[in-house]
Amino acid sequence: QVQLVESGGGLVQPGASLRLSCAASGRLFSLYVMSWYRQAPGKQRELVAYITSGGNTNYADSVKGRFTISRDDAKNTVYLEMNSLKPEDTAVYYCNQDLRHWGQGTQVTVSS
């Protein structure tokens, strides 16, 4: 059974940065597409970014140029570097593996 554990969320001011991490259990991590989603109160969960096994990345238009997804296959970990955070980035951020497995989420709150 795959387990995904997110960390790194918190309360920050607008313009600040955060780095989220997602550590995965299980084998063959390097073969899977890893994604970050987020869900704000009262809104549907949305895709933020994903990274393929080959390292190709894709981002939601709302975060392009501000967020960077990366992976360290030796550590079974995927990261989301978030810069120039805005209040509208406030949400619970979820890690996903291969569109099948979800983490428990980590809260990111951007507020002055």
C-alpha positions in Angstrom: 0.0 0.0 0.0 1.4 3.3 -1.0 1.5 6.1 1.6 2.1 9.7 0.7 3.1 12.1 3.5 3.1 15.9 2.8 4.9 18.5 4.9 6.0 22.1 4.8 2.7 24.0 4.9 2.1 26.9 7.1 1.0 30.5 7.5 2.9 33.1 5.6 2.5 36.7 4.4 1.9 37.6 0.8 5.1 37.5 -1.2 6.7 34.9 0.9 7.9 31.4 -0.1 7.3 27.9 1.1 8.5 24.5 0.0 6.2 21.5 0.3 7.5 18.0 0.4 5.8 14.7 -0.2 7.5 11.5 0.8 6.2 8.3 -0.8 6.5 4.7 0.4 6.4 1.8 -1.9 8.5 0.7 -4.8 9.2 2.0 -8.3 8.6 5.7 -7.3 10.7 6.8 -10.2 8.2 5.3 -12.7 5.2 7.3 -11.6 3.8 10.7 -12.5 3.7 12.8 -9.3 1.3 15.7 -8.9 0.3 18.5 -6.6 -3.3 19.5 -6.2 -5.0 22.0 -4.0 -8.4 22.6 -2.7 -9.6 26.0 -1.3 -12.6 26.3 0.9 -15.8 26.0 -1.1 -14.0 25.1 -4.3 -13.2 22.0 -6.2 -9.8 20.3 -6.0 -7.6 21.6 -8.8 -4.3 20.4 -10.4 -1.4 22.7 -9.5 1.5 20.9 -11.2 2.8 17.5 -12.3 6.1 16.0 -13.1 6.6 12.8 -15.2 9.1 10.0 -14.7 11.3 11.7 -17.3 11.2 15.0 -15.5 8.8 16.9 -17.8 6.6 19.4 -15.9 3.3 21.2 -16.4 1.7 23.9 -14.3 -1.7 25.5 -13.9 -1.7 29.0 -15.5 -2.3 30.5 -12.0 1.0 29.4 -10.7 3.3 29.5 -13.8 6.5 31.4 -13.1 5.9 31.2 -9.3 5.8 27.5 -8.4 8.4 24.8 -9.3 7.8 21.1 -9.0 10.7 18.7 -8.7 11.5 15.2 -7.7 14.3 13.3 -6.0 13.8 9.6 -6.9 16.6 8.5 -4.6 14.6 9.9 -1.7 11.1 8.9 -3.1 10.2 12.6 -2.6 8.5 15.2 -4.7 8.7 18.9 -3.9 6.7 22.0 -4.7 8.7 25.3 -4.4 6.2 28.2 -4.0 7.4 31.7 -4.4 5.6 35.1 -4.5 2.7 33.6 -2.7 -0.7 35.3 -2.9 -3.8 35.1 -0.7 -5.5 33.2 -3.5 -2.9 30.4 -3.1 -4.5 29.6 0.3 -5.7 26.0 0.2 -5.0 22.5 1.4 -2.3 21.1 -0.9 -2.4 17.4 -1.7 0.2 15.1 -3.2 -0.8 12.5 -5.7 0.9 9.5 -7.3 -0.2 8.2 -10.7 -3.7 9.6 -10.2 -4.4 6.7 -7.7 -2.9 7.5 -4.4 -3.4 10.7 -2.3 -1.7 12.2 0.7 -3.5 13.6 3.7 -2.9 17.2 2.7 -1.0 20.1 4.2 -2.5 23.5 4.8 -1.1 26.6 3.2 -2.4 30.0 4.3 -1.3 33.2 2.8 -2.4 36.2 4.8 -1.2 39.5 6.2 
